[in-house]
Amino acid sequence: MVPQIQSPKSSGPPLRCSVDTLADGHLVVAEGEIDIATAPLFADALDRAIAGSSGPVVIDLAEIAFMDAAGLRVLSAAAADLAGRGRPVEIRRASPLVRRVLDITCLSQFFLPTTEAKD
């Protein structure tokens, strides 16, 4: 397990990201809020997962309370990067808020089936 990294001060709850190794890829778990202040931290975690193996990247966003356009931009960039490498990306769990944002923006189509986190 890669150590957790935490965002510096942001307007809301801090963002915590961890990157874990899976049998064939990496799991990125994010908790808190992804906004303009914390998006670079989220991007760094995804970049480490992408660089860390040639397998799929699985993202767990079950504990994300808020995500704005900055978070969508990071997700889109990671999906495009992985698609260019012929690698899958999956949002394994998503908070209801994240699921709704992905559906409204039609970005959910770029990720393997997403399951909604249970409250």
Secondary structure as the mmCIF struct_conf table of DSSP 4:
data_model
#
loop_
_struct_conf.conf_type_id
_struct_conf.id
_struct_conf.beg_label_comp_id
_struct_conf.beg_label_asym_id
_struct_conf.beg_label_seq_id
_struct_conf.end_label_comp_id
_struct_conf.end_label_asym_id
_struct_conf.end_label_seq_id
HELX_LH_PP_P HELX_LH_PP_P1 VAL A 2 GLN A 4
STRN STRN1 ILE A 5 GLN A 6
BEND BEND1 LYS A 9 LYS A 9
BEND BEND2 SER A 11 PRO A 13
HELX_LH_PP_P HELX_LH_PP_P2 PRO A 14 LEU A 15
STRN STRN2 ARG A 16 THR A 21
BEND BEND3 ALA A 23 GLY A 25
STRN STRN3 HIS A 26 ILE A 34
BEND BEND4 ASP A 35 ASP A 35
TURN_TY1_P TURN_TY1_P1 ILE A 36 THR A 38
HELX_RH_AL_P HELX_RH_AL_P1 ALA A 39 GLY A 52
BEND BEND5 SER A 54 GLY A 55
STRN STRN4 VAL A 57 MET A 67
HELX_RH_AL_P HELX_RH_AL_P2 ALA A 69 GLY A 84
TURN_TY1_P TURN_TY1_P2 ARG A 85 GLY A 86
STRN STRN5 VAL A 89 ALA A 94
HELX_RH_AL_P HELX_RH_AL_P3 PRO A 96 ILE A 104
TURN_TY1_P TURN_TY1_P3 THR A 105 CYS A 106
HELX_RH_3T_P HELX_RH_3T_P1 LEU A 107 PHE A 110
BEND BEND6 PHE A 111 PHE A 111
STRN STRN6 LEU A 112 LEU A 112
STRN STRN7 THR A 115 GLU A 116
HELX_LH_PP_P HELX_LH_PP_P3 ALA A 117 LYS A 118
#
